Amino acid sequence: MSGSRSASGVLPHPRDLLPRLLVAAAVLLALIYWLQRPLVRALIPAVSPAVWLLDDEFILMSVDINTDTGEDRIRVRANLTRPITIEGKTLYPFGWRGVPQGGIQITLTVGSMLQYCGLMLLFVAAWPTTSGRRGEWPIRLGLCLPLLALLLLLQVPFTVIAELRGALRDQSQTGWRDGWMLWSRFLMDGGGLVIAIAFAAIAIAAGQRYLHGKPLKR
């Protein structure tokens, strides 16, 4: 979408930006609705190694899409790799030296994996380009890919770990909280939205800065 925005970089007026946001939102919601399942399926193989690199206390035994409830949900089955102690209470992996077989299971909605990426793309798509400089689009879109990957990394494996640790807290029957849980709560309480907007601003500003000072094509 190109738009009327002065070369001086003045912010667009809300009455000009709002219709663009509405159109972009409608298009993105439709795309996410139709593509969310294949997109999430493509992302699933990366969840287990990402969790392992961030927190080797857990091993993911399976990650899949479950539809038993009528809603697409990511189902994660995991186990501890070693005993851990929470507020003086030791928890053992399932199957550890006489402990019954089993595992920890959590579920996440499919849409929740993509919501912040969708918000980022919404602002990138709706924000007007500098007047006459359509070359900003390749720069924006090129930057979006690594930023989207980073956004997913900051959200998905961190949320999985936080949910797994929440299950351990319930198992230990304590009020224990750690940094993973606090980060997940921060994302849910608006931090994810702030990060998505900040990443969108980086992509938009980079496109403008890259072409800054170049003569407009007539």
TAKACOR-V951041 format. One record per helix or strand of 3 or more residues. SS is the DSSP state (~ for helix, > for strand). FROM is the first residue (numbers start at 1). TO is the last residue. If there is no record, write none. Layout:
BEGIN
((SS & FROM & TO) (SS & FROM & TO))
END
This chain:
BEGIN
((~ & 14 & 54) (> & 58 & 66) (> & 73 & 80) (> & 84 & 86) (> & 89 & 91) (> & 104 & 109) (~ & 110 & 126) (~ & 136 & 172) (~ & 179 & 211))
END
